[in-house]
Amino acid sequence: GRTERRRKRESERASSKSNARNVTVEIGSRDRMMLARGGPRLVGRRAYGGLRGSASRTLSSKEAARRATMTRVKAKQHGGMQEDAWVPFTLSERTKVTGNTHLYRFKLDDAEDSINLPVASCLLVRARIGEEQEDGTKEHVVRPYTPTSSATTKGHFDLVVKVYEKGVMSKHFGNLKTGDSLEIKGPIVKLPYAANMKKHIGMVAGGTGITPMLQVAEAILSNPEDKTKVSLIFGNVTEKDIILRKELDEYAKKHPDRFEVFYVLDKPGFFWKGGKGYITKEMLQQRMPAPSNENMVFVCGPPPMMNVISGDKAPDKSQGELKGLLKDLGYTSDQVFKF
């Protein structure tokens, strides 16, 4: 009778508390896993994933609708591009820049759209060109690229790619023809940049490593409120290999007090008046801002150059340990950023 009903209610309350504890543990462990994999952003995206019951299904449905709306808005903001989904874009033009470097122009669906890329961000490109898998398909190869077109350019965006002998993705670019498409995701912000966050930014670039530098320099110099000074050392093999030179020289001419560029060639011609050989400690000491928390040095280029200047990035693409000439000159890891 009455005693039996009381025992049943107590049993149900105990069971409810136990389930609540289990849910708490599940969410906590899931959060820790997400933090380990990708930080707070992933935790936020999965925040409702550990809940159970009809209430959570209603919440998940609302959350899914909200996210779908946000995805459409963001995609529209970036010319149809999405941060967490691969979208195919069609190659509309291919133009030779130097012997083994081409500009690849990809069209947007709407001629009035722009990709509106944030400063110091890139796009990810992927293609099935890796090793063959058990099911007969090839693995995806993914590489980051920085557009050279302005963030507000309408109807298209440009990527400048140099074909390297051992470059799997760059060779794939070399084989592309107009009308072909590539899967692209983005924008991916590499370094949150704000106007005047540093007094003086030094840049050391090699080859197509100039593309993220140009993006940052353009943002700084086009903003009247940003008083940051920029000093660039740009290394190449020959004078013909210098890409985007016209744009760089125009910036130097238009903003002589805020932007300077020094070209260095491995194989200079007889009449070359710039730097000769490889980028040296003396060049860095003379042309880069002094080690200080008010200044910063950006580095981007092929692995051999990175190893000498700053040490390459870690295998997981994090910044890795600061090494090389910049460390020898007294810079700290907080004062150097590797693109």
C-alpha positions as CSV (number, residue, x, y, z in Angstrom):
1,G,0.0,0.0,0.0
2,R,1.2,3.4,1.1
3,T,4.7,2.1,2.1
4,E,5.2,0.6,-1.3
5,R,4.3,3.8,-3.1
6,R,6.7,5.8,-0.9
7,R,9.5,3.4,-1.7
8,K,8.7,3.7,-5.4
9,R,8.9,7.5,-5.4
10,E,12.2,7.4,-3.5
11,S,13.6,5.0,-6.0
12,E,12.5,7.2,-8.9
13,R,14.2,10.3,-7.3
14,A,17.4,8.4,-6.8
15,S,17.3,7.2,-10.4
16,S,16.8,10.8,-11.6
17,K,19.7,12.0,-9.6
18,S,21.9,9.2,-11.0
19,N,20.9,10.1,-14.5
20,A,21.7,13.8,-13.9
21,R,25.1,12.9,-12.6
22,N,25.7,10.7,-15.7
23,V,24.8,13.5,-18.0
24,T,27.1,15.9,-16.2
25,V,30.0,13.5,-16.5
26,E,29.2,12.9,-20.2
27,I,29.2,16.6,-21.1
28,G,32.3,17.2,-19.1
29,S,34.3,14.4,-20.8
30,R,33.0,15.5,-24.2
31,D,34.1,19.1,-23.5
32,R,37.5,18.0,-22.5
33,M,37.8,15.9,-25.7
34,M,36.7,18.9,-27.8
35,L,39.1,21.2,-26.1
36,A,41.9,18.8,-26.8
37,R,41.0,18.6,-30.4
38,G,40.1,22.2,-31.3
39,G,39.6,24.5,-28.3
40,P,36.6,26.4,-27.1
41,R,35.1,26.8,-30.6
42,L,34.6,23.1,-30.9
43,V,33.2,22.9,-27.4
44,G,30.7,25.6,-28.3
45,R,29.7,23.8,-31.4
46,R,29.1,20.5,-29.5
47,A,27.6,22.1,-26.4
48,Y,24.3,20.4,-26.7
49,G,25.6,17.1,-28.1
50,G,25.8,15.3,-24.7
51,L,22.2,16.0,-23.6
52,R,19.5,13.4,-23.7
53,G,15.7,13.4,-23.6
54,S,12.8,15.2,-25.4
55,A,13.8,18.6,-24.1
56,S,17.3,18.2,-25.6
57,R,15.8,17.2,-28.9
58,T,13.7,20.4,-29.0
59,L,16.8,22.5,-28.1
60,S,18.9,20.7,-30.7
61,S,16.3,21.3,-33.4
62,K,16.3,25.1,-32.6
63,E,20.1,25.1,-32.4
64,A,20.3,23.3,-35.8
65,A,17.9,25.9,-37.4
66,R,19.9,28.8,-35.9
67,R,23.2,27.3,-37.1
68,A,21.8,26.8,-40.6
69,T,20.7,30.4,-40.7
70,M,24.1,31.6,-39.5
71,T,25.8,29.4,-42.1
72,R,23.8,30.9,-44.9
73,V,24.5,34.5,-43.6
74,K,28.2,33.8,-43.3
75,A,28.4,32.1,-46.7
76,K,26.7,35.2,-48.2
77,Q,29.2,37.4,-46.4
78,H,32.1,35.5,-48.0
79,G,30.9,35.0,-51.5
80,G,29.4,31.6,-50.9
81,M,32.4,30.3,-49.0
82,Q,31.9,28.5,-45.7
83,E,34.2,28.0,-42.7
84,D,33.2,24.4,-42.0
85,A,32.1,23.0,-45.3
86,W,33.9,22.4,-48.6
87,V,32.4,24.3,-51.5
88,P,33.4,23.9,-55.2
89,F,34.6,27.0,-57.1
90,T,35.2,27.1,-60.8
91,L,38.5,28.3,-62.4
92,S,37.6,31.1,-64.8
93,E,41.1,32.4,-65.8
94,R,44.7,31.2,-65.6
95,T,47.5,33.8,-66.2
96,K,51.2,33.2,-66.2
97,V,53.1,35.4,-63.7
98,T,56.6,33.9,-64.0
99,G,58.1,30.8,-65.5
100,N,56.5,28.4,-63.0
101,T,54.0,30.6,-61.2
102,H,50.5,31.4,-62.3
103,L,47.5,33.4,-61.1
104,Y,44.4,31.3,-60.8
105,R,41.1,33.3,-60.8
106,F,38.0,31.6,-59.4
107,K,34.6,33.0,-60.0
108,L,31.9,33.6,-57.4
109,D,28.3,32.6,-58.1
110,D,27.1,36.2,-57.7
111,A,29.1,38.9,-59.7
112,E,28.3,41.4,-56.9
113,D,29.7,39.2,-54.1
114,S,33.1,39.5,-52.4
115,I,34.9,37.0,-50.2
116,N,35.5,39.7,-47.6
117,L,38.5,37.9,-46.1
118,P,39.6,39.1,-42.7
119,V,43.1,40.4,-42.4
120,A,45.8,37.6,-41.8
121,S,43.5,34.8,-42.9
122,C,43.6,32.1,-45.6
123,L,41.6,29.6,-47.6
124,L,42.0,25.9,-47.5
125,V,42.0,24.0,-50.8
126,R,41.6,20.2,-51.1
127,A,41.7,17.6,-53.8
128,R,41.8,13.8,-54.0
129,I,45.4,13.6,-55.2
130,G,47.0,11.7,-52.3
131,E,47.9,8.1,-51.8
132,E,45.4,5.5,-53.0
133,Q,43.2,4.0,-50.3
134,E,41.8,0.5,-49.9
135,D,38.5,1.5,-51.5
136,G,40.4,2.6,-54.6
137,T,39.9,6.4,-54.0
138,K,42.8,8.7,-53.3
139,E,43.3,10.6,-50.1
140,H,42.5,14.2,-49.8
141,V,45.4,16.6,-49.8
142,V,44.7,20.0,-48.1
143,R,46.8,23.1,-48.4
144,P,46.3,26.8,-47.2
145,Y,46.5,29.6,-49.7
146,T,46.2,33.4,-49.3
147,P,44.2,35.2,-52.0
148,T,46.1,38.1,-53.7
149,S,43.0,39.9,-54.8
150,S,41.5,42.5,-52.5
151,A,39.0,41.3,-49.9
152,T,36.4,43.5,-51.5
153,T,37.0,42.5,-55.1
154,K,33.6,41.6,-56.6
155,G,32.8,38.4,-58.6
156,H,36.0,36.5,-58.1
157,F,39.1,35.8,-56.0
158,D,42.7,35.1,-57.1
159,L,45.3,32.7,-55.9
160,V,49.0,32.9,-57.0
161,V,50.6,29.4,-57.0
162,K,54.2,28.4,-57.8
163,V,54.7,24.8,-59.0
164,Y,57.3,23.0,-57.0
165,E,58.9,19.8,-58.1
166,K,57.8,18.0,-55.0
167,G,54.7,20.0,-54.4
168,V,51.7,17.6,-54.7
169,M,49.1,20.4,-54.6
170,S,51.1,22.9,-56.6
171,K,51.5,20.3,-59.4
172,H,47.7,19.8,-59.3
173,F,47.2,23.5,-59.8
174,G,49.7,23.3,-62.7
175,N,47.4,20.8,-64.4
176,L,44.2,22.8,-63.9
177,K,42.3,24.2,-66.9
178,T,39.7,26.8,-67.1
179,G,36.3,25.3,-66.3
180,D,37.8,22.9,-63.7
181,S,36.8,23.3,-60.1
182,L,38.4,23.0,-56.7
183,E,36.9,22.5,-53.3
184,I,37.6,25.4,-51.0
185,K,36.8,26.2,-47.4
186,G,37.3,29.4,-45.4
187,P,38.1,32.0,-44.3
188,I,40.5,30.6,-41.7
189,V,41.9,33.4,-39.5
190,K,45.6,32.7,-38.8
191,L,46.4,35.8,-36.7
192,P,43.7,38.1,-35.3
193,Y,44.9,41.5,-36.5
194,A,43.8,44.9,-35.2
195,A,44.9,48.3,-36.4
196,N,47.9,49.6,-34.4
197,M,48.3,46.4,-32.5
198,K,52.1,46.9,-33.1
199,K,54.2,49.9,-33.8
200,H,56.4,48.2,-36.4
201,I,55.9,44.9,-38.2
202,G,58.8,43.2,-40.0
203,M,58.2,40.7,-42.7
204,V,60.5,38.1,-44.1
205,A,59.1,36.3,-47.2
206,G,60.4,33.8,-49.8
207,G,58.7,33.0,-53.1
208,T,54.9,32.7,-52.8
209,G,55.3,33.3,-49.1
210,I,54.7,36.9,-50.0
211,T,51.0,36.5,-50.4
212,P,50.0,36.7,-46.7
213,M,52.4,39.6,-46.3
214,L,50.8,41.5,-49.1
215,Q,47.4,40.9,-47.5
216,V,48.5,42.4,-44.2
217,A,50.4,45.3,-45.8
218,E,47.4,46.2,-47.9
219,A,45.1,46.2,-44.9
220,I,47.5,48.4,-43.0
221,L,48.3,50.9,-45.7
222,S,44.7,51.3,-46.9
223,N,43.5,52.2,-43.4
224,P,44.2,55.9,-42.6
225,E,43.8,55.1,-38.9
226,D,46.5,52.4,-38.8
227,K,49.9,54.0,-38.3
228,T,51.9,50.7,-38.2
229,K,55.2,50.8,-40.0
230,V,56.0,47.8,-42.3
231,S,59.5,46.6,-43.3
232,L,59.7,43.7,-45.8
233,I,62.7,41.5,-46.9
234,F,61.6,39.4,-49.9
235,G,63.9,36.6,-51.1
236,N,63.8,35.0,-54.5
237,V,66.0,33.0,-56.9
238,T,66.2,35.4,-59.8
239,E,64.7,38.8,-60.6
240,K,62.2,37.2,-62.9
241,D,60.9,35.2,-59.9
242,I,59.7,38.2,-58.0
243,I,56.0,38.0,-57.9
244,L,53.7,40.9,-57.1
245,R,56.6,43.3,-57.4
246,K,54.5,46.0,-59.1
247,E,52.1,46.1,-56.1
248,L,55.0,46.2,-53.6
249,D,56.9,48.9,-55.4
250,E,53.7,51.0,-55.6
251,Y,53.2,50.7,-51.9
252,A,56.8,51.7,-51.2
253,K,56.4,54.8,-53.5
254,K,53.0,55.8,-52.1
255,H,53.9,55.3,-48.5
256,P,57.7,55.9,-48.1
257,D,57.4,56.6,-44.4
258,R,55.4,53.5,-43.6
259,F,56.5,50.8,-46.0
260,E,59.8,49.7,-47.3
261,V,60.8,46.6,-49.3
262,F,64.3,45.0,-49.8
263,Y,64.7,42.4,-52.4
264,V,67.3,39.6,-52.1
265,L,68.2,37.2,-54.9
266,D,70.1,33.9,-54.8
267,K,71.2,34.3,-58.4
268,P,71.4,38.1,-59.1
269,G,72.1,39.5,-62.5
270,F,75.2,41.6,-63.2
271,F,73.4,44.9,-62.8
272,W,71.4,43.9,-59.7
273,K,71.6,46.5,-56.9
274,G,69.6,44.8,-54.2
275,G,70.6,42.1,-51.7
276,K,72.6,39.1,-53.0
277,G,72.8,35.5,-51.8
278,Y,70.6,34.3,-48.9
279,I,69.0,36.4,-46.3
280,T,71.6,36.9,-43.5
281,K,71.6,37.9,-39.9
282,E,73.1,41.3,-40.8
283,M,70.1,42.0,-43.2
284,L,67.6,41.1,-40.5
285,Q,69.4,43.2,-38.0
286,Q,69.5,46.2,-40.3
287,R,66.0,46.1,-41.7
288,M,63.7,44.4,-39.2
289,P,62.3,46.2,-36.1
290,A,64.3,45.6,-32.9
291,P,63.1,42.8,-30.6
292,S,60.3,44.4,-28.5
293,N,56.8,43.7,-27.4
294,E,55.8,46.7,-29.4
295,N,57.0,45.1,-32.6
296,M,56.5,41.8,-34.4
297,V,58.1,39.8,-37.3
298,F,56.1,37.7,-39.7
299,V,57.8,34.9,-41.6
300,C,56.6,32.9,-44.6
301,G,58.4,30.9,-47.2
302,P,59.7,27.5,-48.3
303,P,60.8,25.2,-45.5
304,P,64.6,25.7,-46.0
305,M,64.2,29.4,-45.6
306,M,61.9,29.0,-42.6
307,N,64.4,26.7,-40.9
308,V,67.2,29.3,-41.3
309,I,65.1,32.4,-40.3
310,S,62.8,31.2,-37.6
311,G,62.5,27.4,-37.5
312,D,59.7,25.8,-39.4
313,K,56.2,25.3,-38.0
314,A,55.5,22.1,-36.0
315,P,54.1,19.0,-37.8
316,D,50.6,19.8,-36.5
317,K,50.9,23.3,-38.1
318,S,51.2,25.1,-34.8
319,Q,53.9,27.7,-34.4
320,G,56.5,25.4,-33.1
321,E,59.7,26.4,-31.3
322,L,61.4,29.6,-32.3
323,K,64.8,28.9,-33.8
324,G,67.2,30.2,-36.4
325,L,68.5,33.7,-36.9
326,L,65.6,35.5,-35.3
327,K,66.2,33.6,-32.0
328,D,69.9,34.4,-32.3
329,L,69.0,38.1,-32.6
330,G,67.1,38.1,-29.3
331,Y,63.5,37.8,-30.5
332,T,61.0,35.7,-28.4
333,S,58.3,33.4,-29.7
334,D,55.7,36.1,-28.8
335,Q,57.4,38.5,-31.2
336,V,57.5,36.2,-34.2
337,F,54.6,34.7,-36.2
338,K,55.1,32.0,-38.8
339,F,52.4,31.9,-41.5
